[in-house]
């Protein structure tokens, strides 16, 4: 018996040593990305203007990094919160932890150099080496043109500083360990010429992260590539209602295969009409997670390019129930 106990104790000791070694390896060896580049961006009016366009109407950074007012249709940013962060994303949304959008006004990013901000946006690694949960779609931003990222940085540097204290995000075990292996070096690209409409549309679709919401996810919260753009990802509202993303493939029955370019552009631009009034939404009534009001500011030529690219997406039949009201 004593011999058996010694063997068990020995084996347990090995397991503990391996566990400690594995933990130390993850902590010290990851994330594996290059150091932040030495970078000083010139914050010119043109850069700030282009960055404002990207951050508010294409990549819609301000959608998450502001307080969205879901008492109004599409949850536009509440006045006075632009860039201040604080939105919470948690288990009720199927996420493995509790995550908060950070303050990206000068109040929240004053301790970041331009190079550190660039690395954060394109790889998801903070200036103290911590990996971010990919709720912020840094894997998409890491495929963008560096110039566009520079423009976004110039814009957020120009925002009015808003004081806000945001709690730290916390991933559940073992995701908190796996998270360290997720960031990789960016694979940056050159922005296609807008005259190549399909290629430019593909670039904009990536920058907008359309695939992330319009694709179903696995139980681990990872999008299923084979179902790309076919919709069906569900998002709960605090009142228990659920909105589900639309199928934007070319299926004519369940997707947008019958949409003309004019219909597609008009679907966005209707919210920019001077006569449009954002309706109030009561709990349990239909609302949309899609930031229509922000995307409505996209240039028509950019929306047309997105439409041209989506026309190349293979049709997938997937009938979506867009909204389910709370049973309460």
C-alpha positions as CSV (number, residue, x, y, z in Angstrom):
1,X,0.0,0.0,0.0
2,X,2.8,2.4,0.9
3,X,4.5,1.7,-2.4
4,X,1.2,2.4,-4.3
5,X,0.8,5.7,-2.4
6,X,4.3,6.7,-3.3
7,X,3.6,6.0,-7.0
8,X,0.4,8.0,-6.8
9,X,2.2,10.9,-5.1
10,X,5.0,10.7,-7.6
11,X,2.5,10.8,-10.5
12,X,0.6,13.7,-9.0
13,X,3.9,15.6,-8.5
14,X,4.7,15.1,-12.2
15,X,1.2,16.4,-13.2
16,X,1.6,19.5,-10.9
17,X,5.0,20.2,-12.4
18,X,3.7,19.8,-15.9
19,X,0.8,22.1,-15.1
20,X,3.0,24.7,-13.6
21,X,5.4,24.4,-16.6
22,X,2.6,24.7,-19.1
23,X,1.2,27.8,-17.3
24,X,4.6,29.4,-17.2
25,X,5.1,28.6,-20.9
26,X,1.9,30.3,-21.8
27,X,2.5,33.3,-19.6
28,X,6.1,33.9,-20.8
29,X,6.0,32.6,-24.3
30,X,2.7,34.2,-25.5
31,X,1.3,36.2,-27.1
32,X,3.8,35.8,-30.0
33,X,3.8,39.1,-31.8
34,X,6.5,41.5,-32.8
35,X,7.3,44.5,-30.6
36,X,5.3,47.7,-31.3
37,X,6.8,49.6,-34.2
38,X,8.6,52.9,-33.8
39,X,5.9,55.1,-35.2
40,X,5.0,58.8,-35.1
41,X,1.8,59.7,-37.0
42,X,1.3,63.2,-38.3
43,X,-2.3,64.1,-37.2
44,X,-3.2,66.2,-40.3
45,X,-6.8,67.4,-41.0
46,X,-7.0,64.9,-43.9
47,X,-6.0,62.0,-41.7
48,X,-8.4,62.9,-39.0
49,X,-11.3,63.3,-41.6
50,X,-10.6,60.0,-43.2
51,X,-10.2,58.4,-39.7
52,X,-13.5,59.8,-38.6
53,X,-15.2,58.3,-41.7
54,X,-13.7,54.9,-41.1
55,X,-14.3,54.8,-37.3
56,X,-17.9,56.0,-37.6
57,X,-19.1,54.6,-40.8
58,X,-17.0,51.6,-42.0
59,X,-15.1,49.9,-39.2
60,X,-17.6,51.5,-36.8
61,X,-15.2,51.5,-33.8
62,X,-17.5,54.0,-32.1
63,X,-20.3,51.4,-32.2
64,X,-18.7,49.4,-29.4
65,X,-16.6,52.2,-27.8
66,X,-19.6,54.3,-26.9
67,X,-22.7,53.8,-24.8
68,X,-25.4,52.6,-27.3
69,X,-29.0,53.8,-26.5
70,X,-31.2,50.9,-27.2
71,X,-34.3,52.9,-26.3
72,X,-33.9,54.1,-29.9
73,X,-33.9,52.0,-33.0
74,X,-30.5,50.5,-33.9
75,X,-29.0,51.7,-30.6
76,X,-27.2,54.9,-31.7
77,X,-24.4,56.2,-29.5
78,X,-25.7,58.2,-26.6
79,X,-24.7,61.9,-26.8
80,X,-21.5,62.6,-24.8
81,X,-20.2,59.0,-24.8
82,X,-18.4,58.9,-28.1
83,X,-15.3,56.8,-27.5
84,X,-15.7,56.6,-23.7
85,X,-16.3,52.9,-23.7
86,X,-18.0,50.9,-21.0
87,X,-20.3,48.6,-23.0
88,X,-20.5,45.2,-21.3
89,X,-20.4,41.9,-23.2
90,X,-20.9,38.8,-21.1
91,X,-22.3,35.2,-20.7
92,X,-25.8,36.3,-21.6
93,X,-24.4,36.9,-25.1
94,X,-22.8,33.4,-25.2
95,X,-19.3,34.8,-24.4
96,X,-16.8,33.0,-22.2
97,X,-16.3,35.7,-19.7
98,X,-17.1,39.4,-19.1
99,X,-15.6,41.9,-21.4
100,X,-15.8,45.7,-21.6
101,X,-15.2,48.1,-24.4
102,X,-12.3,50.4,-23.4
103,X,-12.1,54.2,-23.3
104,X,-10.4,55.2,-26.6
105,X,-10.6,58.9,-26.1
106,X,-7.3,60.6,-25.1
107,X,-8.2,60.0,-21.5
108,X,-8.1,56.2,-22.0
109,X,-5.1,55.9,-24.5
110,X,-2.8,58.6,-23.2
111,X,-0.2,56.0,-22.1
112,X,-0.1,54.5,-25.6
113,X,2.4,55.5,-28.2
114,X,1.3,55.5,-31.8
115,X,3.2,52.3,-32.4
116,X,1.5,50.6,-29.4
117,X,-1.9,51.7,-30.6
118,X,-1.1,50.4,-34.1
119,X,-0.1,47.0,-32.6
120,X,-3.1,46.9,-30.4
121,X,-5.6,47.5,-33.2
122,X,-3.9,45.1,-35.7
123,X,-2.9,42.2,-33.3
124,X,-4.9,42.6,-30.2
125,X,-2.0,43.0,-27.8
126,X,-1.9,45.8,-25.3
127,X,1.1,48.0,-24.4
128,X,1.8,45.8,-21.3
129,X,1.7,42.6,-23.4
130,X,-1.8,41.3,-22.5
131,X,-3.9,39.7,-25.3
132,X,-7.4,41.0,-26.0
133,X,-10.4,38.8,-26.5
134,X,-11.2,39.0,-30.2
135,X,-14.5,40.6,-29.5
136,X,-12.7,43.6,-31.0
137,X,-12.1,42.2,-34.6
138,X,-8.3,42.9,-34.6
139,X,-7.8,39.9,-37.0
140,X,-9.8,41.9,-39.6
141,X,-8.1,45.2,-38.9
142,X,-4.7,43.4,-39.2
143,X,-5.5,42.8,-42.9
144,X,-6.2,46.5,-43.6
145,X,-4.0,49.1,-45.2
146,X,-1.6,50.6,-42.6
147,X,-2.6,54.1,-43.8
148,X,-6.2,53.5,-42.8
149,X,-5.1,52.4,-39.4
150,X,-3.0,55.5,-39.1
151,X,-6.0,57.6,-40.0
152,X,-8.1,55.9,-37.3
153,X,-5.4,56.6,-34.7
154,X,-5.2,60.2,-35.8
155,X,-9.0,60.5,-35.4
156,X,-9.3,58.9,-31.9
157,X,-6.4,61.1,-30.7
158,X,-8.5,64.1,-31.8
159,X,-11.6,63.1,-29.8
160,X,-12.6,65.2,-26.7
161,X,-11.1,63.4,-23.6
162,X,-13.9,61.8,-21.6
163,X,-13.1,60.5,-18.1
164,X,-14.4,57.1,-17.5
165,X,-13.2,54.2,-15.4
166,X,-13.7,50.9,-17.2
167,X,-13.5,47.5,-15.4
168,X,-10.9,45.0,-16.6
169,X,-12.2,42.3,-18.9
170,X,-12.0,38.7,-17.6
171,X,-12.1,35.6,-19.7
172,X,-13.3,32.3,-18.1
173,X,-10.9,29.4,-17.6
174,X,-9.5,27.9,-19.8
175,X,-10.2,30.6,-22.3
176,X,-8.0,33.0,-20.4
177,X,-5.1,30.7,-21.1
178,X,-6.1,29.9,-24.7
179,X,-6.5,33.6,-25.3
180,X,-2.7,34.1,-25.1
181,X,-2.2,32.0,-28.2
182,X,-4.7,33.9,-30.4
183,X,-2.8,37.1,-31.4
184,X,-0.6,36.8,-34.4
185,X,1.3,39.4,-36.4
186,X,-0.8,41.4,-38.8
187,X,-0.8,40.6,-42.5
188,X,-1.4,44.1,-43.7
189,X,-2.4,44.9,-47.3
190,X,-2.6,47.7,-49.8
191,X,-6.1,49.2,-50.2
192,X,-7.3,48.2,-53.7
193,X,-8.1,50.9,-56.2
194,X,-11.8,51.8,-56.0
195,X,-12.0,51.2,-59.7
196,X,-11.6,47.5,-59.0
197,X,-15.0,47.4,-57.4
198,X,-15.1,43.8,-56.3
199,X,-11.6,43.9,-54.7
200,X,-12.4,47.2,-53.1
201,X,-15.7,45.9,-51.8
202,X,-13.9,42.8,-50.3
203,X,-11.6,45.2,-48.5
204,X,-14.5,47.2,-47.1
205,X,-16.4,44.0,-46.1
206,X,-13.3,42.9,-44.1
207,X,-12.8,46.3,-42.5
208,X,-16.5,46.4,-41.5
209,X,-16.3,42.9,-40.1
210,X,-19.6,41.9,-41.8
211,X,-18.7,38.2,-41.6
212,X,-18.5,38.3,-37.8
213,X,-22.2,39.1,-37.2
214,X,-23.7,37.5,-40.4
215,X,-22.2,34.0,-39.7
216,X,-23.3,31.4,-37.2
217,X,-20.8,30.5,-34.5
218,X,-19.7,27.3,-32.9
219,X,-20.4,26.6,-29.2
220,X,-17.0,28.1,-28.5
221,X,-18.1,31.4,-30.1
222,X,-16.0,31.0,-33.2
223,X,-17.6,31.7,-36.6
224,X,-18.1,28.7,-38.9
225,X,-16.4,29.5,-42.2
226,X,-18.5,27.2,-44.2
227,X,-21.6,29.3,-43.3
228,X,-20.0,32.6,-44.0
229,X,-22.5,35.5,-44.6
230,X,-25.5,33.1,-44.4
231,X,-26.8,34.8,-41.2
232,X,-28.4,33.1,-38.3
233,X,-26.2,34.4,-35.4
234,X,-28.4,35.4,-32.5
235,X,-27.9,38.3,-30.1
236,X,-30.0,38.7,-27.0
237,X,-31.2,42.1,-25.7
238,X,-31.3,42.8,-21.9
239,X,-35.1,42.3,-21.9
240,X,-34.8,38.7,-23.2
241,X,-35.7,39.5,-26.8
242,X,-33.4,38.0,-29.5
243,X,-32.4,39.5,-32.8
244,X,-30.8,37.2,-35.4
245,X,-28.6,38.4,-38.3
246,X,-29.8,38.2,-41.8
247,X,-28.6,36.0,-44.6
248,X,-26.7,38.3,-47.0
249,X,-25.6,35.6,-49.5
250,X,-27.1,35.5,-53.0
251,X,-29.8,33.0,-52.2
252,X,-32.9,34.4,-53.9
253,X,-35.4,33.0,-51.3
254,X,-33.7,33.6,-48.0
255,X,-30.9,36.0,-48.8
256,X,-30.4,39.1,-50.9
257,X,-30.1,37.4,-54.3
258,X,-33.1,39.5,-55.6
259,X,-31.8,42.8,-54.4
260,X,-30.6,45.4,-57.0
261,X,-27.8,47.7,-56.3
262,X,-30.3,50.5,-55.8
263,X,-32.2,48.5,-53.2
264,X,-29.0,47.7,-51.4
265,X,-27.7,51.2,-51.2
266,X,-31.2,52.6,-50.4
267,X,-31.5,50.1,-47.5
268,X,-28.6,52.0,-45.8
269,X,-29.2,55.5,-47.0
270,X,-32.8,55.7,-45.9
271,X,-31.5,56.4,-42.4
272,X,-29.6,59.4,-43.6
273,X,-32.7,61.0,-45.1
274,X,-33.2,64.5,-43.7
275,X,-36.8,63.5,-42.8
276,X,-35.9,60.4,-41.0
277,X,-36.6,60.4,-37.2
278,X,-35.1,57.7,-35.1
279,X,-38.1,55.9,-33.5
280,X,-38.3,55.1,-29.8
281,X,-38.3,51.4,-29.0
282,X,-40.1,49.9,-26.0
283,X,-38.8,46.7,-24.3
284,X,-40.1,43.7,-26.2
285,X,-40.5,45.6,-29.5
286,X,-38.4,44.9,-32.5
287,X,-35.0,46.5,-32.5
288,X,-31.8,45.9,-34.5
289,X,-28.3,45.4,-33.3
290,X,-27.0,46.5,-36.7
291,X,-25.7,50.1,-36.4
292,X,-27.8,51.3,-39.4
293,X,-27.4,54.9,-38.5
294,X,-23.6,54.7,-38.5
295,X,-23.4,52.7,-41.7
296,X,-25.8,55.1,-43.4
297,X,-23.0,57.6,-43.5
298,X,-21.0,55.4,-45.8
299,X,-20.3,56.8,-49.2
300,X,-22.5,55.5,-52.0
301,X,-19.6,54.3,-54.0
302,X,-18.4,52.3,-51.0
303,X,-21.8,50.7,-50.5
304,X,-21.9,49.9,-54.2
305,X,-18.5,48.2,-53.9
306,X,-19.7,46.1,-51.0
307,X,-22.8,45.1,-53.0
308,X,-20.5,44.1,-56.0
309,X,-18.4,41.9,-53.7
310,X,-21.5,40.3,-52.0
311,X,-22.7,39.4,-55.5
312,X,-19.7,37.1,-55.7
313,X,-20.7,35.2,-52.5
314,X,-22.2,31.8,-53.2
315,X,-25.9,31.4,-52.4
316,X,-26.7,29.6,-49.2
317,X,-30.3,28.8,-48.2
318,X,-30.9,29.8,-44.6
319,X,-34.3,31.1,-43.5
320,X,-33.8,33.4,-40.5
321,X,-36.3,34.4,-37.9
322,X,-35.2,38.0,-37.5
323,X,-36.6,38.8,-34.1
324,X,-38.1,36.9,-31.2
325,X,-39.8,38.9,-28.5
326,X,-39.2,38.2,-24.9
327,X,-41.6,35.7,-23.3
328,X,-41.8,38.0,-20.2
